[in-house]
C-alpha cells in the first residue's frame, strides 16, 4: 500500500512514456522545443511493465494512466498496454494524448486492452489551435477524437485549457460541441508547469471565470463531493443531464487532501505530486538488479514523505524545474 503521513492512499499511477511531443503548446514549452532525454535514460518497455507490475501486485495500484509528453510517440505503446492488461489483478487503463495519431492507433489500443482516453483540445478554431500549439494539426485531433469514440474508448474526455485573449471566449461553444458529439469536456486551470516559467496567477482564467461563462448558455447542477471522490474534476450536470462538464481547479480550488495519485517519469523517477521539487530514483534500483520487494520498499518510502499540498497558495512557492512535458500531466 502506498500510504502517506496524512492517511492518503495512492491507487492511481500516472506513467510518463516519453518527454517528447509533436506540438509546442505555449503554456507547456518554448517554440524551439526542449532538450529531450537521451534514449539510455528512458525506461525500456520491459522496465515500465515491471514497475507497473510491482505497483499493481505489491502496492495496491488499481488504475494506470499513460501520459507523456505525447505517449502516442512511444513506439512500443500498444505492446505495453497489452502486457499491462494481462497483469493480475488487471488495472483500469487510460491514456492522455493530444490526439495526433489517434485516428491510426485507436483500434489497436482498444484491442490491446486500453479502456478509455483523455484528449487535449483547447479550441474549435483551427487558426487559434495553430497559434496555441504552433502546429497546423487541428483536423488530426478532431479525427482522432472521432476514431476513439468509434473504437469504444469511452468515455472520451476532452481536456481544455483556456488562455486569456486567445480562447477564453470559447467555453460555451466547446461545451455545446462536446454535448453534440458525446464527449465529456473538462476545463483545466493553467498550472505553473511551463518550461519558460512564464506562468502568472493573476493572468490565468479561473474556475470561477469558466463557470460564469458556461452559465450564460447552460444550466449547471453540481454533482457534489460524494460522487467526485478523489477525482480531480468537480463535475456539473448540463441542463439536467445526462451530459456532464468538469472543471479541474488545481490552482484556485486545490484537491490535495483527497489526492490518490503517484507518478512515474519517463526516466524512472517517482514523483509524489506534479509540483514536487524532489524525485526518487527507481531506475537505478531496476538496473542494479534489485528484487521487486526492494523496489516496492523504495516506492513506499517516497510516498510516505508526500507533502500535504502543492503549496500554490504559498508566496514562497517555487515552480518545478522539470516542465509538464517531462513529468506527465
N, C-alpha and C positions, 0 to 999 in steps of 0.2 A: 504494500500500500504506500502511495506517495502522499504522506500527510505532512503538514507544516505546523509550526508552533501556534497558529491561530485556529487549528482544527479543520482547516480546509483540506479536502482530499482531491487530488488530481486524477481524473479518469479520462481526460480528453488530451490526446497527444497531437501536437502540430509538428509536422515533419517538413522542413525545407529541403527540397530535392536539388536545387541549384540556386545560385545567386544571380544567374544571367536572366535577362529579359529582352524581348524584342520590341518593347515600347520604351519611351522615355518620358513618362508622366512627370509633369512639372512639380508635383508635390512629393515625388519619390527620388528622382535622380537628375543630375545635370544632363544637358543635351548630348555631351560627348560620351556619356556613359560613365562607368566606374572601372576600376582595376579589378577584374574578376579573379576569383580564387583559382589557384593553379590546380590542374587536374589531380596531382598526387594528394592534395589537401582535402579533396572531396571524398566523402564516404562512397565506397563502392556499392553496387546493388546488394551484394551479399551482406555487407556491413549494415546497411539500412534495414534489411529484413531481419537480421539477427537482433538488432536493437529493438525493433518493434516487437519481436517475439519475446524478448526479455520483459518488455513493458507490459505485454498482454498476459503472459503466463505468471510472472512473478510480482508485478507491481499494480495490477488491477485496472489497467487501461482498457476501456470498452469502446472508445471512439478514436479513429485516426483520421486526421485531415492532412492531405498532401498540399504543400504550398511551394513558393519559390522565394525570390524571382518568379519566373514563369515555369511551372512544373511540366508543361507540355514540351518544353525544350529538353527534358531528360530522356535520352534515347531508350533507357530500359524501363520507362514508366509502366507500360502495360504489364510487363513481366513482374514488376514489383507489386502491382495491385493484385495480380493473380496469386502470387505467393503469399501475400498477407491475407487474402481471402481464404486460404487453405489452413490458416492457423486455428488452433483450438485453445480457448474459445475464439470464435470469429468476431473481430471488432467491426463496428459500423465504419464505413469508409466514405470520405467525401474529398473533393478537390476544389481548391480555389485557383481560378485561372483568369487570364484576360480574354479568353475565348478565341484567340487567333490559333487556328489549327484544330479547334474542337469539332468543326464540321467533318474533318477527316478521321478523327480519333474517337469520337463519342461512341459509335457502335462497338469498337474493340474494348474500350474501357468498361462499358456495361457488361459485355460478355466475360470480361476478366473478373468482375465482381464489384466494381465501383457502384456505390449506392446513389450518390447524387453529386451535384456540382454547385458552386458559387461562381458567378461570372461577373467580373468588374466591367461596368459600363456607366460612364458619368454623364452622357448626353445623348439626345436623339438627333442632334445636328452634326452631320459629317464635318462641317468646317470647324465647329467648336472641338470636336474629337481630335482633329488634326492639330489644333492649337494646344490642347491639353496634353496630348501624347507624343507630339512631334512626328506622328506617323499617319499615313492615309489608309487606315485599316478598319474603318467603321463598318463597312459592309461585311467584312470577315467575322466580326464579333456578332453581328445580328444573325448571320447564317450559322455560327457556332451555337448560339442560344437555341435556335430552332432545331438543330441537329440533336442537341442534348435532350430537349423535350421529347422529340420523336423517338430517341433511343430508350426513353424511360428513366432517365437520370433525374427523377423527381423527388421532392420539389426542386425545381430550378430556381435558385435565388440569384438576384441581381444586386450587386453591391455598388453604391453610388456615393461619390464624394462631391459635394458642392463647393465651388470656388467663387469668391466674390468677383463680380464683373465679368465672369465667363459663362457659368451655367446655373447661377443661383436663382434664376427666374424659372427654371425648368421643373421644379419639384412636382407641381400638379400634372404637367404633361407626362412626365415619366411614370407617375402612378397610374394615370389613365391607360397608358400604353401597357404597363405591366399587367393590369387587370384584364385588358383585352386579350393578351397573349398567355394568360395563366402563369405568370412568373410572380414570385414573391420578392417585392422590392424592399431593400434595406439601405437606408441612408446612414453613412458613417461620417462622424465629425473628423475633419482633418486632424491628424495627430503629428506630434513633433518627431517624425522619423525620416525626414528628408535628408539626403546626403549633403545638401548645401547648408543645412542648419538655418534655413531662412524662415521657419515657421514662427508666427506671432499670434498669440492667443487673441489679441484684440482684432485681428483681421479675419478670423475664421467664421464660417456660417455655423451657428449653434443648433442644437436640437430644438430649442425654442423657436428659432427662426424657421426651421424646416416645418415644424408642426403648424405654425401660424400660416405659412404659405399653403400647406395642404388643406387646411380648413377653409380656405377661400372657395374650394370646389367640392370638398368631400366632408361627410360626417364621419368622425373617428371615435370609436368606442374602445377605451383601453381594456386590454385583456387582464391586466393585473399581475402581481408578483407571483401568485401561486402557479399560474400557467407558465410564467417566464422561467422559474427555477434558476439554474446557473447560466442560462443563455445570455450572451452579451446584449442582445437586442430587446428593447422594450417594444411590444407589438400592440397594434390597434386594428380592430375590425374596420373595414372600409364600407361605409354605407350599410352597416348591419351584417356584413359578411356575405359569402364565406371568405372573400379575399382579405388578406392582411397586409399591413405595411409595418416595417420595423425601423427603429432608429437606434443606432449604437452610439451613445453619447459618452465616449471614452474620456473626454476632457471635462465636460460640464456636469455630467451625472455618472461618475465612475462606479463600476460594479465590482470592485476589487474584493469586497467581503464575501462574494459568492463565487469567486473565480475557481474553476476546476481544471485549469489548463497547465500543461508542461510543454516545453518547446525544445525541438532538436534542430540545430542549424545544419546547413549542408556540409559543414566541415566537422560535424560530430560534437558540438558543444551543447550542453544543457543550458537553457535559459528559463528562469522561473517566471519571467514577465517580459513583454515586449520592450519595456522601458528599463530593464535591468542593466546595470553597469558591469555586473560580474557574470562570468560563464564558468561552467565546469566541464572539463575535457573528458569525454568518453572515448574519443578516437584513439587516444594513447593507450587506454586500457585494452581496447579491442586489438590493437596492433602489437601489444606485448603479450598476447595470448592469455589474458585474464579470463577466468571462468565466468559464466553467466552470473553466478552469485556475487562475485566481486563487482561486476558492472552494476548490478541491482543495488548493491550497498552504496556505491558512489552516487548513483542517481537519487537514492533516498536521502542521503546526506545533503545533496544540493537542494532538494525541495524542502527539507526541514528548515533551511535558512531563508525561505521566501519571505519577503517583506510584506507588511500589512497592506500597502497600497503602492500605486505607481508614483505618487508624490507630485503629480502635475499641479496641484494647488499650493505647493511649497515654493516660496520665492527663490529658494536655493536649488530648485530642480535643474539638473544638467541633462541635456539631451544625449541619448546613447551615441557612441561613436559610430557604431555599425548602423547603416540605414536599413529601412524595411526590406529592401530587396535582398539583403544579406542574411536576415534573421527570420524571414517568413511572416506573412501577415495573419 
